[in-house]
Amino acid sequence: MYDKAVVVTKKTPLEELRVRYGTDSQARFVLEKANASFEPYLQFAEKYARAVAETVKHIPDGVRVAVIDSTLLPTYQFDPNCVVATIGPDGLAVNTAKYLSGQPLVAINPDPKTIDGKIASSLPYELGSLLKKYQSQKEYLTMAEASLPDGQRILAMNDLFIGHASHQSARYVIEHAKNSERQSSSGIIVSTGTGSTGWRRSVMAGAAGLLNSLGLGPEAERIRAAFEFPRSSEELRFYVREPFPSGITSTSLTTGTITKQSPLTVQSEMPTNGVIFSDGVESDFLTFNSGDTATIRVSEQRTLLWRLLRIDVGPTKSKATTS
């Protein structure tokens, strides 16, 4: 069904140390002088290399293979009939998903002992098994989209940030569900179901902690219970960070649910440095200054997450099944 596999890798922490210090010996010297161990960097690099090699080794004959570094994603042209595999943490899968247009994504965890992957849950050999038509699970993940009237847009698999580039006070007019107000805040976060365990979770945890400190335990527990919502849910949740009430700004419209029938509209009142970025990648953004109006909606584009179907055969083991 797929005649090409594109394997997306990223630099390991060891490679980043080499860029910073030039050589392994110099990096080791600096770390050990600070009473830090160099060995974990070596060990992870070895595990990562093995994961890449094993992934490629199990791809069946007749399927073309391309291995690319994540820095090439903005310019790489993905074939319509390819499957894309990321090897790394959830963040790599999230960043890659924004550049796909329907191609299935297999998110491979190179080292489950050190990487807690909620999205990256596949093992290196499993890409080959999927391409050999073993039974699989397919999950469509909802994405968020911010668009400007001139046609510019940015997608998010986890969350969008709308505000000032330096996280200073952002000025804007927000409108949702026929309500609008002028606000000054640290920015607006829009989360998908996939991202509900990330930035949104930290917002909710802060609110729960405040209520707990005031002796309002039951309310705090209800907030904790609302941390997550389904990854495939066709809705988004928005939160205003640290809204500031004043004579000209209000704080009554600070959270809500975005659906296909009820988008969020934000009009910038920031003369400079207004931005919209996604999934924590601040270097990839839309300029959002005075006069710009952004529409935040549930995107028509979704991410197809492809995983091998496993059958439990014991308390610690599982096996794949053939179709």
Steps between C-alpha positions, in 0.01 A plus 500: 500500500792736569804500272719734706594542865639829627681466834536830688781521754628773730835589649577318822612690810851367429497658154384827652790485747739447208365809329547699820843372606654367181613157623381225731805538719439871552133437577594228747752733668244779545229269634724311739644825629143591595454158667272379219537168321577478129404133476120542468557709186711223348255230599198678355685575176578130463139401569377760254733379225383142558136608482555674166691202360235252620218711356663509158603132512142381543356702210404242234674473164339705228419794729720802436659652810605855579656599833486875565592728788217697658665828396398420141128475578402853389629439146462123454237384249319193631368266232122447519546123518762482775490410867691726739674369811651720770765364737507703818277659764143620455625845403660367182177327397300815576731722297505259206121465489460866398680433171289201397189498285333169577805272506492256795736574787674227699655646816788280619644517850876424486534448875179448704704492822596868465227638270142501624322504166124548493509533122837335437393152609615282206815287507766512226411168335131586483526730198610199294215293640249767403639516147471120484128544568484375855180604679507862603320773688430837339412807703418842357626782722330838490715802417457872569539765232562874518447699180533862393293677229798504260499119488782431744431217741674286758399156630543350846478142616537598869433868550512853361635807680365844412673794664821701529824341380672567833194392703451858618148642526306435182220737394215378283124469460369146543165376365332164554140376495365854441693638800796735464724715715831686498768323703855535627663171593804276466340352189245241397559123490285282274530126566400191303410173668851376424647806671270481798771318696755774427468877535132473585582262784739753651233771485248276672754384758573861592131576542452186711797588719361848565163361601666247727695775673168672572355185652274424203606138454188362321517774235869428450430130448239581236758709317753216514242262358456732203867489394447288190245462222508254207767544233244443224243739649398756237538791736768721651526675837639851549639664814611856563823518701507748787228739376531847650187700595518876457287794398529401134560124513276221631536142622162334453583310178798292610414144398276317257451220251566549131295288260457502124188708551657733757853620411706748702588841355784717631584850373850618588566837666876439528702750290796261477611149606156342489528133402308176458711185531417134542618204706764700686706577187548875543721532191211400269228761538247731339553873553198633690512878540248784521231466235546124459203277577550128558235231482565193712305193397496121494706412193362288218844339493557221750799282584469130426690318775577141393594231751545125502223303664644301790350201680585452867654159567601557862553765765811648331498368142300564185515393140378634169235328295493441127199588294 
